[in-house]
Amino acid sequence: MRYMDKTIVGLSIAFVVLFCADFFMAEWVRFIGLQSLARGAVALGLLVLWRTGLVSFGHALYFGFGAYAAAMLTLIGYHDAFFLVFAGTLAAGVLAYLLGFLLRRYRAIFFALLNMAFSMILYGVIVKTEELGSTDGFSVLTPTFLGYAPKGEAVQTTLFIFTLVFTYIITVGVHLYMKTTLGGMSMAVRENEIRVEYLGYSAEKVIHVKYVFSGLVAGFGGAIMALAIGQVDPDSMANWTVSGEFVFITILSGIGNVGATYIGALVFELIRTYAFEYAPLFWQFILGGSLLAIIMFLPDGIWSLFGRLRRSDSSESSSSSNKAPSP
C-alpha cells in the first residue's frame, strides 16, 4: 500500500469538514473563519522564512499591497474574485521579487527591521495619498465569482468556499515544496550557510525564492481580507502593528506543521474578539499575556501539544505492553 502523507490527509479532512460546515455557520463565525484563513496564509509564508532562520517584522507591506491592488481594481470596473485575488497576489509577489535582491543579503535583526522600514514606507505613501483614501481608506465593491453575483449572506458563504479551496491548494503545495531539495535547504541555510555554498547552492538564491513565496501568500491573504471586510485602510492593512500580529500568530502556532498557522490564526482571532468584547480597555493586555504564556509553557507553539499527546499515548501503550501478565 502506498504511503499516506498524514499532513495531507489531515488537511483534506479539515477541508471537507469546513466546506460542509460553511452552509450551517453563523455569519459571525464565518467572518472569523475568513480572517483566520487570510492571516493564516500570511503566517504560512513567515513559517517558511522562519525555518530558514529569518523573521520579518514588515510583512504588512505585502498584505497591504495585495489588499490595495485588489481594492483599486474594483474601482475601475473589475469585480471577479478570481481576477482580484490573482492580481493582488501577483502584485505582492512582484514587489517581493524586486526587494528580495536587497533583502537576501541581510540576516537577523537587519533583515527584520529592513522589512519593517519598507512596510512603513508603504504606510506613509497610503496615508499621504488622497486618491487612495488617505487615513480613511475606501470601500471595496462586492465581488462576483465567474459571473455569479451572490446577494446578502450568500456573498460571505461563497467567499468562504472560494478562500477555503485556494488556501487548501496553497497549504498542500507548501507542504510538498518543503519536501523537495530546495525546500529542505531551509534548515541547512539556517544552520550553516557556508556549507550550503560549498555544496554548490547559493544561500542567497534559496532565501530569495522563499522570500518571494512569502510575499505571494501575504498578498493572497491581503486580497482575501479586502474582499471579506469590504474596506481597506492603512491602519488595518499596512501598519507595523499588523506585521506584529502575523509574527504573533507564527509564534503562537509553531513551525512544526503547515496547518498549524491556521490553528494559531483562529486562536488569535478568538482571543482578540472576545477580549475586545468583554474587556475593551485591556484587550491588548490579554493578547500580550496570552503570547507570554505560550512562550513560557509552549515555546514550540500550539502545534507542540499534538506532539506531546502522541508521545504520551505511545509511552502509555509501551508501558502497558511491557507489563508482565498476571498469574
Protein Blocks (a to p, Z undefined) as FASTA:
>chain_A
ZZddfklmmmmmmmmmmmmmmmmccfklmmmmmmmmmmmmmmmmmmmmmmnopacfklmm
mmmmmmmmmmmmmmnopabfklmmmmmmmmmmmmmmmmmmmmmmpgcjllmmmmmmmmmm
mmmmmmmmmknopjnopadddddeehiacehjllmmmmmmmmmmmmmmmmmmmmmmmmmm
klmmmmmmmmommlmmmnopafklmmmmmmmmmmmmmmmmmmmmmmmnopacfklmmpmk
lmmmmmmmmmmnopmbfklmmmmmmmmmmmmmmmmmmmmmlmmmmmmmmmmmmmmmmmno
jklmmmmmmmmmmmmmmmmmmpccdZZ
